[in-house]
Amino acid sequence: MTDSTRVSVISTAESALFKLRRANIPVYDCRKEGVNFSFGVKDKDLKKVFAIFSKPCYNIRTEKPSLKKRFFAAALLRIGLIVGAIVFTALAAIADGLVLDIRVSGSGSYLESEIISIVRSEGAEKFKPFSALRKSAATGRILSLPRVVFCNIEKRGAVLTVNVETQNEENASLKKTGLVADRAGKIARISVVCGTALVSEGDIVKAGDILIAPYSENADGERTDCAAVGFCYMEFSVIYEYFAEDDGEKSLKEAYAAALIEESEILSRSHEIKPTEGGVLIVIETEYLRKLSINI
């Protein structure tokens, strides 16, 4: 039966059946399992059954809801999940695109009123999309404020966060120069927090080239001085020659150990043996990945 719920009570079968019969409640498929007596009862009589065995000693419980109840419960759950998912997705999409709050952080937070005034005048307002903000223009104007050396504007969830750092005794050591390549190589990755990247991934650079310049540019190409903040990964190769009496395993190990460069990640290594007077030259070519950073 689709409208029959299975119930279990701690009771003798005789006592339970007597109480149910006296209340004119029909039962089905009765079973005795130890101290438990279970039976089926129609959904319309379920409240009466629980009232009859309401004393704690009976420990009455529903063993298996009726098929009808399970069907409606599953349907309600599914509908609830679908509706909830639709509502959540809609709210998340709306919230993700809108700015619900504007916050200023960093040592320059004492300029909060001026900073918020700037970002608002450049299009950032509560309940407006983040895309409305003219980010480059706002950054340039904030960097032009007295003693401001760093500005980063980003949206975290629904909050527009403006991180501003100013020059003071605590950050007096902030470098005012750009990030410069200390050797020749290829740019593997570059990330700029503040300043302007002068190279891109895959570019070949030589020692002394500026990678991140200490200025920012707005949409009109106007430059504003700022601190260069960021990092870069460079790929470069080094050839190292090691003299040994022979090209045995011990000599190779010693050569490879001598060719290591500190604070660099090895990408690949290979060697070549060249005979020379009194022994051999072990020529080791190593490809490295090196991280360069400034003000981080």
MOJO-V697738 format. One record per backbone hydrogen bond with DSSP energy under -1.0 kcal/mol. CO is the residue of the C=O (numbers start at 1). NH is the residue of the N-H. If there is no record, write none. Layout:
# MOJO-V697738
CO|NH + CO|NH
This chain:
# MOJO-V697738
2|68 + 3|43 + 5|41 + 6|63 + 6|64 + 7|39 + 8|61 + 9|11 + 9|37 + 12|16 + 13|17 + 14|18 + 15|19 + 16|20 + 17|21 + 18|22 + 19|23 + 20|25 + 21|24 + 28|40 + 31|38 + 33|36 + 35|11 + 36|33 + 37|9 + 38|31 + 39|7 + 40|28 + 41|5 + 42|45 + 43|46 + 45|49 + 46|50 + 47|51 + 48|52 + 49|53 + 51|54 + 55|58 + 58|10 + 61|8 + 64|6 + 66|70 + 67|71 + 68|72 + 69|73 + 70|74 + 71|75 + 72|76 + 73|77 + 74|78 + 75|79 + 76|80 + 77|81 + 78|82 + 79|83 + 80|84 + 81|85 + 82|86 + 83|87 + 84|88 + 85|89 + 86|90 + 87|91 + 88|92 + 89|93 + 90|94 + 91|95 + 92|96 + 93|97 + 94|98 + 97|130 + 99|127 + 101|160 + 103|162 + 105|164 + 106|109 + 108|111 + 109|112 + 111|115 + 112|116 + 113|117 + 114|118 + 115|119 + 116|120 + 117|121 + 118|122 + 119|124 + 120|123 + 122|134 + 125|128 + 128|99 + 129|132 + 130|133 + 133|135 + 134|138 + 135|139 + 136|140 + 137|141 + 138|142 + 139|143 + 142|145 + 145|148 + 147|167 + 149|227 + 150|165 + 152|163 + 154|161 + 156|159 + 158|100 + 158|101 + 159|156 + 160|103 + 161|154 + 162|105 + 163|152 + 164|108 + 165|149 + 165|150 + 171|174 + 179|211 + 179|212 + 181|208 + 185|205 + 186|235 + 187|202 + 189|233 + 191|231 + 194|229 + 196|213 + 200|203 + 203|187 + 205|185 + 206|209 + 209|181 + 211|198 + 212|179 + 213|196 + 213|215 + 214|226 + 216|224 + 218|221 + 222|218 + 224|216 + 229|193 + 229|194 + 230|294 + 231|191 + 232|292 + 233|188 + 233|189 + 234|290 + 235|186 + 236|288 + 238|286 + 240|284 + 242|282 + 244|280 + 248|252 + 249|253 + 250|254 + 251|255 + 252|256 + 253|257 + 254|258 + 255|259 + 265|289 + 268|287 + 270|285 + 272|283 + 274|281 + 276|279 + 279|276 + 280|244 + 281|274 + 282|242 + 283|272 + 284|240 + 285|270 + 286|238 + 287|267 + 287|268 + 288|236 + 289|265 + 290|234 + 292|232 + 294|230
